[in-house]
């Protein structure tokens, strides 16, 4: 799924998504999020395509593994680069929403972006294991025991949610596989 983005913005964002320190939060992840948005659209999930696709492009545009402000910094970048764009504020709001991935059920744009961003959790076991290894690679400077503890805590929080995926099509397509993948990873971390 794609929308028109100026050459200058696309070039800057592509460079960011391809920074060498990125193992998961890279061009492949962006491509998978955009593909998942297409899957959701085909499954009947309604959302405003332009701001959601732009938010996908911006959602991890600023990514430093040890930063607590990646989402806010990415939203600020969207506000800066999309100055004068009518979708600027919605794009920034959606980017900030990816900090929690907890959109309101009636926030159709937030639901679509959150579900698409989490789609990797519901991937087949081979892809999920690659994703998990890439997350670990991004935090390779963290002592292994600390990484395992913190990662297990995050994954346990995901499992505690009534639903990881908010939209019915995403829930039907990815929820059970995501929960199995996450449970398996937690078992491997402990």
TORDO-129722 format. One record per residue: residue number from 0; x, y, z of N, C-alpha, C in turn. Coordinates in steps of 0.001 Angstrom, whole numbers, plus 500000, padded with zeros to 6 digits. Layout:
// residues N
num_n.px_n.py_n.pz_ca.px_ca.py_ca.pz_c.px_c.py_c.pz
NUM_X_Y_Z_X_Y_Z_X_Y_Z .
...
// end
This chain:
// residues 190
num_n.px_n.py_n.pz_ca.px_ca.py_ca.pz_c.px_c.py_c.pz
0_500856_498833_500000_500000_500000_500000_500899_501225_500000 .
1_500579_502185_499164_501438_503354_499049_500587_504583_498765 .
2_501112_505723_499143_500513_507007_498812_501627_507893_498275 .
3_501237_508985_497664_502243_509887_497127_502955_510609_498265 .
4_504269_510530_498240_505126_511216_499203_506166_511950_498374 .
5_506480_513179_498746_507466_513927_497966_508780_513159_497906 .
6_509510_513384_496843_510795_512699_496659_511733_512993_497826 .
7_511769_514230_498270_512675_514611_499363_512321_513879_500653 .
8_511032_513808_500979_510612_513121_502208_510855_511627_502084 .
9_510492_511046_500955_510713_509606_500759_512204_509274_500870 .
10_513049_510107_500295_514497_509877_500355_514995_509939_501791 .
11_514563_510959_502537_515002_511076_503933_514515_509898_504766 .
12_513251_509543_504624_512713_508442_505426_513354_507110_505045 .
13_513570_506891_503763_514218_505648_503332_515618_505546_503923 .
14_516343_506643_503945_517682_506635_504549_517598_506284_506030 .
15_516623_506839_506723_516467_506540_508149_516131_505064_508370 .
16_515204_504530_507578_514802_503126_507738_515943_502160_507428 .
17_516956_502640_506734_518086_501786_506355_519359_502083_507144 .
18_519226_502746_508279_520391_503010_509128_520987_501682_509598 .
19_522314_501616_509715_522966_500328_509991_522676_499719_511365 .
20_522248_500508_512334_521985_499947_513668_520620_499268_513764 .
21_519837_499326_512704_518495_498748_512718_518554_497292_512258 .
22_517954_496446_513052_517884_495029_512684_516431_494628_512425 .
23_515523_495057_513315_514090_494846_513065_513430_496116_512548 .
24_513700_497238_513179_513035_498499_512830_513680_499088_511577 .
25_513543_498364_510466_514226_498716_509223_513246_498703_508043 .
26_513796_498814_506846_512966_498865_505641_512052_497644_505519 .
27_512532_496493_505902_511689_495287_505827_510462_495444_506718 .
28_510667_495962_507924_509532_496173_508829_508541_497152_508208 .
29_509037_498262_507673_508146_499219_507019_507370_498541_505898 .
30_508058_497789_505064_507386_497102_503954_506319_496136_504468 .
31_506614_495436_505565_505635_494503_506135_504432_495236_506723 .
32_504660_496390_507341_503540_497177_507867_502657_497653_506715 .
33_503276_498156_505663_502499_498610_504502_501727_497455_503870 .
34_502349_496288_503776_501654_495112_503236_500497_494707_504140 .
35_500702_494757_505450_499629_494404_506388_498472_495387_506277 .
36_498764_496660_506045_497680_497626_505825_496873_497234_504590 .
37_497539_496772_503554_496836_496300_502364_495962_495100_502658 .
38_496468_494175_503458_495685_492997_503862_494445_493441_504633 .
39_494633_494372_505554_493497_494845_506355_492472_495555_505483 .
40_492943_496378_504545_492030_497078_503635_491221_496056_502829 .
41_491889_495042_502300_491197_494009_501520_490206_493225_502369 .
42_490480_493115_503665_489585_492387_504572_488428_493254_505051 .
43_488375_494492_504592_487254_495356_504922_487470_496304_506081 .
44_488689_496406_506595_488965_497362_507670_488980_498758_507052 .
45_488116_499627_507563_488010_500985_507031_488983_501908_507758 .
46_489733_502672_506988_490618_503689_507560_490942_504704_506477 .
47_491437_505851_506902_491819_506910_505973_493225_506604_505463 .
48_493294_506183_504227_494527_505614_503692_495721_506561_503768 .
49_495575_507782_503325_496749_508662_503250_497390_508903_504615 .
50_496654_509360_505631_497343_509589_506911_497884_508315_507547 .
51_497205_507204_507362_497679_505952_507970_498953_505471_507278 .
52_498991_505537_505967_500204_505123_505253_501360_506073_505570 .
53_501081_507365_505621_502139_508303_506012_502625_508007_507430 .
54_501705_507708_508325_502097_507373_509701_502951_506114_509731 .
55_502652_505148_508877_503498_503954_508796_504918_504350_508399 .
56_505041_505225_507430_506363_505675_506990_507113_506394_508115 .
57_506395_507151_508930_507042_507946_509981_507160_507214_511312 .
58_506432_506118_511533_506262_505603_512899_507543_505153_513583 .
59_508522_504695_512884_509826_504369_513478_510940_505104_512741 .
60_510612_506242_512157_511615_506982_511382_512785_507403_512256 .
61_512501_507750_513493_513556_508008_514472_513590_506781_515367 .
62_514693_506057_515336_514788_504846_516150_516189_504678_516711 .
63_516276_504830_518009_517485_504537_518773_517070_503536_519842 .
64_517676_502359_519879_517211_501302_520779_517062_501700_522247 .
65_517874_502627_522737_517829_502952_524163_517070_504238_524459 .
66_516420_504794_523468_515665_506026_523663_514243_505717_524123 .
67_513765_506503_525065_512378_506378_525522_511459_507310_524743 .
68_512013_508051_523782_511215_509057_523077_511183_508843_521563 .
69_511417_507636_521097_511415_507395_519650_510107_507807_518996 .
70_508992_507447_519605_507695_507761_519004_507463_509271_518974 .
71_507761_509944_520078_507597_511394_520120_508532_512070_519116 .
72_509770_511582_519043_510732_512159_518100_510307_511904_516654 .
73_509758_510733_516389_509253_510433_515044_508052_511314_514712 .
74_507173_511537_515690_506024_512423_515478_506492_513853_515218 .
75_507509_514300_515952_508059_515640_515716_508643_515749_514309 .
76_509305_514690_513855_509840_514685_512492_508701_514793_511480 .
77_507610_514079_511729_506447_514166_510836_505894_515588_510819 .
78_505787_516197_511999_505280_517576_512051_506185_518521_511258 .
79_507484_518299_511369_508449_519151_510662_508382_518934_509154 .
80_508468_517694_508720_508537_517414_507282_507194_517575_506579 .
81_506110_517466_507329_504775_517604_506730_504157_518972_507011 .
82_504977_519954_507335_504473_521309_507595_503592_521749_506427 .
83_502395_522208_506755_501460_522657_505732_500604_521556_505131 .
84_500898_520308_505443_500116_519182_504924_498843_519035_505755 .
85_497686_518876_505120_496440_518765_505886_496375_517537_506799 .
86_497164_516514_506529_497154_515300_507359_498238_515300_508437 .
87_498986_516370_508536_500136_516429_509443_499788_516044_510878 .
88_498771_516651_511460_498450_516395_512867_497953_514969_513085 .
89_497184_514449_512148_496709_513069_512277_497870_512088_512155 .
90_498785_512347_511253_499964_511486_511114_500750_511479_512423 .
91_501001_512650_512981_501761_512737_514236_501027_512022_515369 .
92_499722_512183_515447_498936_511501_516490_499072_509989_516363 .
93_498968_509500_515149_499072_508058_514921_500462_507538_515273 .
94_501481_508279_514912_502851_507874_515250_502995_507772_516768 .
95_502484_508759_517490_502576_508729_518956_501802_507552_519540 .
96_500730_507155_518893_499928_506019_519353_500718_504712_519329 .
97_501725_504629_518474_502499_503386_518406_503379_503177_519638 .
98_503405_504140_520543_504139_503939_521802_503432_502890_522656 .
99_502091_502894_522624_501317_501957_523452_500586_500895_522641 .
100_500300_501183_521389_499480_500283_520569_498156_499981_521276 .
101_497548_501016_521830_496257_500852_522499_495260_501883_521974 .
102_494866_501751_520709_493892_502694_520166_492498_502417_520726 .
103_491704_503454_520791_490295_503262_521136_489651_502432_520030 .
104_488670_501639_520386_488024_500754_519407_487416_501534_518242 .
105_487009_502795_518490_486403_503594_517424_487415_504480_516687 .
106_488685_504316_516981_489754_505057_516302_490220_504218_515115 .
107_489485_504309_514012_489751_503395_512904_491158_503551_512335 .
108_491684_504756_512293_493051_504935_511795_494070_504347_512766 .
109_493858_504587_514050_494754_504032_515059_494707_502519_515100 .
110_493519_501965_514959_493362_500504_514944_494123_499911_513761 .
111_493966_500496_512594_494632_499958_511398_496149_499999_511549 .
112_496692_501136_511994_498145_501237_512117_498669_500308_513197 .
113_498007_500272_514334_498461_499410_515428_498429_497946_515015 .
114_497330_497521_514418_497224_496123_513986_498285_495787_512938 .
115_498511_496691_511999_499513_496430_510958_500922_496389_511543 .
116_501201_497263_512494_502528_497292_513113_502794_496014_513904 .
117_501757_495461_514496_501883_494232_515286_501770_492959_514440 .
118_501501_493073_513147_501264_491882_512318_502400_490876_512398 .
119_503622_491332_512571_504763_490414_512659_504608_489442_513828 .
120_503889_489848_514857_503672_488946_515994_502886_487710_515572 .
121_502053_487860_514546_501245_486753_514057_501823_486069_512830 .
122_503095_486300_512574_503759_485665_511425_504026_484193_511711 .
123_504406_483454_510681_504778_482054_510895_505990_481999_511826 .
124_506239_480836_512389_507271_480688_513423_508659_481089_512931 .
125_508977_480792_511695_510303_481140_511165_510477_482655_511134 .
126_509478_483363_510593_509563_484833_510529_509538_485424_511931 .
127_508699_484899_512810_508642_485421_514175_509993_485253_514863 .
128_510608_484096_514722_511909_483867_515359_512965_484824_514809 .
129_512893_485110_513529_513810_486079_512931_513564_487462_513534 .
130_512291_487844_513645_511929_489116_514275_512485_489187_515696 .
131_512270_488143_516491_512734_488135_517883_514256_488252_517947 .
132_514950_487554_517071_516416_487645_517031_516867_489048_516635 .
133_516133_489678_515732_516480_491036_515309_516241_492051_516419 .
134_515189_491855_517202_514978_492722_518370_516150_492561_519326 .
135_516536_491328_519584_517662_491087_520492_518942_491728_519944 .
136_519146_491675_518641_520337_492285_518036_520352_493796_518241 .
137_519167_494423_518206_519115_495868_518430_519508_496235_519859 .
138_519381_495295_520764_519726_495533_522168_520942_494702_522586 .
139_521834_494453_521653_522976_493572_521928_523909_494113_523004 .
140_523840_495407_523284_524695_495979_524327_524140_495740_525727 .
141_522907_495277_525809_522285_494997_527107_522722_493606_527554 .
142_523120_493458_528812_523459_492111_529292_522300_491143_529040 .
143_522632_489932_528645_521633_488946_528220_520546_488727_529265 .
144_520908_488612_530522_519913_488352_531573_518922_489505_531694 .
145_519420_490725_531620_518536_491896_531695_517628_491935_530473 .
146_518191_491690_529285_517365_491673_528080_516253_490643_528208 .
147_516599_489426_528608_515588_488362_528711_514478_488752_529686 .
148_514842_489326_530829_513848_489723_531831_512926_490806_531289 .
149_513498_491850_530720_512698_492977_530215_511847_492561_529012 .
150_512399_491761_528147_511649_491296_526973_510480_490423_527416 .
151_510704_489532_528367_509624_488681_528875_508539_489527_529531 .
152_508917_490584_530238_507924_491476_530856_507058_492142_529793 .
153_507686_492648_528736_506935_493290_527656_505986_492297_526992 .
154_506492_491123_526676_505661_490120_526011_504523_489655_526907 .
155_504774_489549_528201_503720_489172_529152_502631_490237_529174 .
156_503031_491502_529052_502044_492588_528991_501178_492431_527745 .
157_501780_492070_526619_500990_491843_525406_499963_490736_525639 .
158_500395_489652_526267_499483_488527_526514_498372_488882_527484 .
159_498610_489854_528357_497591_490229_529344_496452_491036_528719 .
160_496645_491518_527528_495599_492291_526857_494466_491351_526443 .
161_493239_491830_526542_492132_490990_526066_492291_490636_524584 .
162_492817_491591_523819_493079_491387_522395_494364_492117_522041 .
163_495252_491446_521343_496445_492115_520818_496047_492930_519592 .
164_495181_492356_518772_494708_492995_517545_493279_493475_517763 .
165_493027_494732_517428_491736_495347_517733_490690_495055_516662 .
166_491064_495159_515397_490069_494932_514344_489734_493446_514256 .
167_488494_493162_513902_488073_491761_513791_488903_490993_512757 .
168_489152_491549_511559_489953_490789_510592_491376_490500_511079 .
169_492018_491470_511710_493377_491231_512223_493338_490223_513352 .
170_492331_490338_514201_492200_489402_515317_492025_487979_514797 .
171_491164_487812_513805_490923_486483_513239_492156_485943_512519 .
172_492888_486812_511865_494025_486376_511049_495278_486106_511880 .
173_495545_486946_512908_496851_486913_513561_496838_486608_515056 .
174_495716_486795_515734_495701_486729_517208_496199_485398_517767 .
175_495623_484288_517340_495998_483004_517954_497455_482652_517661 .
176_497916_482934_516457_499317_482661_516116_500233_483580_516916 .
177_499849_484851_517054_500661_485794_517833_500792_485330_519276 .
178_499694_484926_519869_499754_484467_521264_500642_483228_521401 .
179_500548_482319_520460_501405_481123_520502_502877_481505_520328 .
180_503167_482402_519398_504545_482858_519196_505094_483521_520450 .
181_504296_484392_521045_504736_485128_522231_504956_484173_523397 .
182_504027_483251_523601_504192_482269_524688_505456_481439_524478 .
183_505700_481059_523239_506905_480279_522938_508163_481096_523219 .
184_508160_482367_522808_509338_483202_523059_509560_483409_524552 .
185_508489_483648_525300_508637_483809_526753_509273_482559_527351 .
186_508813_481392_526916_509400_480141_527401_510885_480044_527092 .
187_511280_480513_525923_512693_480481_525541_513514_481507_526312 .
188_512885_482614_526699_513592_483659_527442_513841_483261_528889 .
189_512999_482374_529412_513105_482007_530832_513863_480771_531011 .
// end
